[in-house]
Amino acid sequence: MVAYTVEIVVPEDCEVAGADGTVELEVDESEYVLAAARAAGVWLPADCQQGWCTTCAAELLDGEVDQSDAKRYYEADEAADLILPCTARPRSDLRIRVCQHDAMLDHRAAHDLPPGRSKR
């Protein structure tokens, strides 16, 4: 198995238990970023944990992920560098900015994708 380094950037306006600014952890290629973070004591926001609700949305600053297990993930999300850590498996070293739920909702609404306007 291959493990990748995942750097998690936590914005100042986001309270994440177990994180102080930036956290770095190793994530196996078969693991979801959210699960690995939580196993390491970094409690990232999430709700459904199936790639459906977008609560866990993050911005992909660098690297590649596999989102094939997400219930609802679109090419437009990928093009906007938005990911769902609950179903994202690393395919390279990653750098992500968490707590991007509002940005994801705005993005989805602008592209007429769910949950988009239904959550605003």
Backbone torsions as a table, in degrees:
resi	resn	phi	psi	omega
1	MET	NA	147.5	179.5
2	VAL	-105.9	136.4	175.7
3	ALA	-115.1	144.4	-179.9
4	TYR	-119.5	153.4	175.0
5	THR	-85.0	127.5	177.9
6	VAL	-117.4	119.3	176.1
7	GLU	-99.1	122.0	-178.2
8	ILE	-107.4	117.4	178.7
9	VAL	-97.3	123.3	-178.9
10	VAL	-107.1	114.5	178.2
11	PRO	-60.7	153.6	-178.7
12	GLU	-58.2	-33.5	-176.1
13	ASP	-84.9	9.9	-179.3
14	CYS	-119.4	122.9	178.2
15	GLU	-93.8	115.3	178.9
16	VAL	-123.8	115.0	179.3
17	ALA	-60.8	132.4	177.7
18	GLY	88.1	5.2	-179.2
19	ALA	-126.8	145.1	177.8
20	ASP	-138.0	84.2	179.8
21	GLY	86.2	-75.8	-179.7
22	THR	-136.3	138.0	178.9
23	VAL	-126.3	139.2	176.8
24	GLU	-119.7	134.1	177.8
25	LEU	-146.7	162.1	177.4
26	GLU	-95.7	132.1	-179.2
27	VAL	-127.8	124.1	178.0
28	ASP	-67.0	148.7	-177.8
29	GLU	-60.2	-20.3	179.8
30	SER	-93.8	-5.9	-177.8
31	GLU	-94.2	150.8	170.8
32	TYR	-81.9	143.6	-178.6
33	VAL	-58.4	-45.0	-179.6
34	LEU	-59.3	-48.3	-178.3
35	ALA	-62.6	-42.1	179.4
36	ALA	-65.1	-40.7	179.1
37	ALA	-63.5	-46.8	-179.4
38	ARG	-64.7	-37.5	176.9
39	ALA	-63.4	-27.8	178.8
40	ALA	-89.0	4.4	177.4
41	GLY	88.9	11.1	178.3
42	VAL	-102.9	107.3	-171.5
43	TRP	-90.4	83.5	178.9
44	LEU	-72.8	149.5	179.3
45	PRO	-65.7	141.2	177.1
46	ALA	-167.7	159.1	176.7
47	ASP	-129.7	-78.4	-173.5
48	CYS	-73.9	-29.8	-178.3
49	GLN	57.4	32.5	177.9
50	GLN	-129.5	5.8	-177.7
51	GLY	75.1	34.2	-175.4
52	TRP	-115.8	-47.8	-167.5
53	CYS	-88.0	-21.0	-179.0
54	THR	73.7	7.3	179.3
55	THR	-58.2	-34.8	-175.7
56	CYS	-86.8	2.5	-172.0
57	ALA	-45.1	140.8	179.1
58	ALA	-140.2	159.5	175.4
59	GLU	-96.8	129.4	177.0
60	LEU	-84.3	107.1	-178.0
61	LEU	-85.8	-30.3	179.9
62	ASP	-162.6	139.9	175.2
63	GLY	110.0	-173.7	-177.9
64	GLU	-133.4	142.4	177.3
65	VAL	-129.2	158.7	172.1
66	ASP	-103.4	117.5	179.7
67	GLN	-109.0	19.1	-172.7
68	SER	-63.8	-19.1	179.2
69	ASP	-88.4	-6.0	-179.0
70	ALA	-67.7	136.7	177.9
71	LYS	-69.5	-29.8	-175.6
72	ARG	-147.8	93.0	177.7
73	TYR	-141.6	134.3	-170.4
74	TYR	-120.1	158.5	176.1
75	GLU	-56.7	-35.8	178.6
76	ALA	-63.4	-34.7	176.7
77	ASP	-64.8	-46.4	179.4
78	GLU	-61.6	-43.3	-179.8
79	ALA	-63.4	-29.2	179.7
80	ALA	-89.1	4.7	-178.6
81	ASP	60.1	36.8	174.8
82	LEU	-108.5	134.8	-179.0
83	ILE	-129.1	167.5	175.7
84	LEU	-117.2	97.9	-176.4
85	PRO	-55.8	-24.3	-178.9
86	CYS	-64.6	-26.0	179.9
87	THR	-126.0	13.5	-179.4
88	ALA	-92.2	122.7	173.6
89	ARG	-107.4	133.5	-177.8
90	PRO	-68.7	143.1	173.8
91	ARG	-121.8	6.7	176.4
92	SER	-168.0	176.7	169.2
93	ASP	-61.5	146.0	-175.3
94	LEU	-127.0	153.5	166.8
95	ARG	-134.2	120.1	-177.8
96	ILE	-129.3	151.2	173.3
97	ARG	-110.5	116.8	-175.8
98	VAL	-86.8	178.3	178.8
99	CYS	64.2	47.4	-179.1
100	GLN	-111.1	29.2	-179.2
101	HIS	-58.8	-46.8	179.8
102	ASP	-62.2	-41.4	178.4
103	ALA	-62.9	-39.1	178.2
104	MET	-66.2	-42.2	179.0
105	LEU	-62.7	-43.1	177.9
106	ASP	-62.1	-44.4	178.9
107	HIS	-60.9	-48.6	-178.8
108	ARG	-63.1	-41.8	179.2
109	ALA	-62.3	-41.8	-179.2
110	ALA	-65.5	-24.0	-179.6
111	HIS	-107.3	11.5	179.0
112	ASP	53.6	45.2	178.7
113	LEU	-116.3	150.0	178.7
114	PRO	-73.7	151.9	-2.9
115	PRO	-79.0	-20.5	171.7
116	GLY	37.5	-120.7	-175.4
117	ARG	-62.5	-25.3	-178.2
118	SER	-64.9	-19.8	-178.5
119	LYS	-105.1	2.9	-178.0
120	ARG	-105.1	NA	NA
